[in-house]
């Protein structure tokens, strides 16, 4: 199972309309709720999420809700210092890995015959990957590479991890493996 912080961030990715701590605890299966509150306050302090008192779309109560900082809103949080510190190549790593993840989700949508669940019943990225692997729709080797790409993507996006040129080259090669598998002719399951 993913660490609590990563499960919370995955739920926040799937709920752009925001979510209160109580509902976030349920959705991420991180208990007690106070742990969710502590993690979210820390994420807010580091500029990864914002917390604002609004009506939660799930429980419909006026509560402090959590919103993931998106690329559009993140621009105001990115300082010149970060760009100088990380360098031009590493600075685009999060965006490149995010792009790979979006493409992987498109692949999931093509191989997955399960209908899109209602809000509150969503699978996390990792849960969906495991299910598709278990159903034989994604080979174990490819699933492992996808999991690796997602882990590095989460490090770059959520932890502001600085990736060097060796790591970036390795991840590009890993991405080629996924694209190579996807580009090969195979029997599509109906």
ZAMARGU-4260 file (C-alpha; in steps of 0.2 Angstrom, whole numbers, plus 5000, padded with zeros to 4 digits):
<rodrens>
0) 5000/5000/5000 | 5006/5018/4996 | 5012/5029/5010 | 4998/5040/5018 | 5005/5056/5010
5) 5005/5049/4992 | 4987/5041/4994 | 4981/5059/5000 | 4989/5067/4985 | 4982/5054/4973
10) 4964/5058/4980 | 4967/5076/4978 | 4973/5074/4960 | 4956/5066/4957 | 4946/5079/4966
15) 4950/5096/4959 | 4934/5103/4966 | 4942/5101/4984 | 4939/5089/4998 | 4938/5091/5017
20) 4949/5082/5029 | 4935/5070/5034 | 4931/5065/5017 | 4949/5064/5012 | 4952/5052/5026
25) 4939/5041/5020 | 4944/5042/5001 | 4962/5039/5005 | 4959/5027/5019 | 4971/5036/5030
30) 4966/5036/5048 | 4964/5044/5060 | 4957/5060/5052 | 4970/5070/5062 | 4984/5062/5052
35) 4976/5068/5036 | 4975/5086/5044 | 4993/5085/5049 | 4999/5079/5032 | 4988/5092/5023
40) 4994/5107/5034 | 5012/5101/5030 | 5008/5100/5011 | 5000/5118/5013 | 5015/5125/5021
45) 5026/5118/5007 | 5015/5126/4994 | 5009/5109/4987 | 4991/5112/4991 | 4980/5126/4997
50) 4967/5125/5011 | 4951/5135/5011 | 4935/5135/5020 | 4921/5130/5007 | 4907/5118/5006
55) 4914/5100/5003 | 4907/5093/4987 | 4906/5075/4995 | 4898/5079/5012 | 4891/5096/5008
60) 4896/5103/5024 | 4905/5120/5026 | 4923/5114/5031 | 4941/5118/5028 | 4944/5109/5011
65) 4960/5104/5002 | 4965/5109/4984 | 4980/5102/4975 | 4990/5116/4967 | 4989/5114/4948
70) 5001/5120/4935 | 4991/5135/4932 | 4991/5140/4950 | 5008/5134/4954 | 5016/5148/4944
75) 5014/5160/4958 | 5023/5148/4970 | 5038/5145/4959 | 5053/5157/4962 | 5067/5161/4952
80) 5078/5153/4965 | 5071/5136/4961 | 5074/5138/4942 | 5092/5143/4945 | 5095/5129/4958
85) 5088/5115/4947 | 5094/5120/4930 | 5085/5120/4914 | 5085/5102/4910 | 5079/5096/4928
90) 5067/5111/4929 | 5056/5103/4915 | 5057/5085/4923 | 5040/5087/4932 | 5031/5093/4917
95) 5039/5079/4906 | 5035/5065/4919 | 5017/5072/4921 | 5015/5071/4902 | 5020/5053/4902
100) 5008/5049/4916 | 4994/5057/4906 | 4998/5046/4891 | 4998/5031/4903 | 4981/5036/4909
105) 4975/5036/4890 | 4982/5019/4888 | 4973/5013/4904 | 4957/5020/4896 | 4960/5011/4880
110) 4963/4994/4888 | 4950/4996/4902 | 4933/4991/4899 | 4927/4996/4917 | 4916/5011/4916
115) 4922/5027/4925 | 4916/5026/4943 | 4907/5040/4952 | 4915/5053/4963 | 4920/5044/4979
120) 4922/5027/4971 | 4938/5031/4960 | 4953/5020/4960 | 4969/5027/4963 | 4982/5026/4949
125) 4991/5012/4958 | 4975/5002/4961 | 4970/5004/4943 | 4987/4998/4937 | 4987/4983/4949
130) 4969/4978/4943 | 4974/4980/4924 | 4989/4969/4928 | 4979/4956/4937 | 4967/4955/4923
135) 4981/4952/4911 | 4978/4968/4901 | 4995/4975/4905 | 5010/4963/4907 | 5019/4963/4924
140) 5036/4969/4916 | 5027/4984/4909 | 5017/4987/4925 | 5033/4988/4934 | 5040/5001/4923
145) 5024/5011/4924 | 5025/5010/4943 | 5043/5016/4942 | 5038/5031/4931 | 5024/5036/4942
150) 5035/5035/4957 | 5048/5047/4949 | 5034/5058/4943 | 5027/5059/4961 | 5044/5063/4968
155) 5047/5077/4955 | 5029/5084/4956 | 5026/5083/4975 | 5043/5082/4983 | 5052/5095/4971
160) 5065/5081/4969 | 5079/5087/4957 | 5083/5074/4944 | 5100/5074/4936 | 5103/5070/4917
165) 5107/5052/4921 | 5090/5049/4930 | 5081/5058/4916 | 5089/5048/4902 | 5085/5032/4912
170) 5066/5038/4913 | 5066/5042/4895 | 5072/5024/4891 | 5059/5017/4903 | 5046/5027/4894
175) 5052/5020/4877 | 5049/5002/4884 | 5031/5007/4888 | 5028/5015/4871 | 5036/5000/4863
180) 5024/4988/4871 | 5009/4999/4867 | 5014/5000/4849 | 5016/4982/4846 | 5001/4972/4838
185) 4992/4962/4851 | 4975/4954/4853 | 4963/4967/4861 | 4951/4960/4874 | 4933/4965/4871
</rodrens>
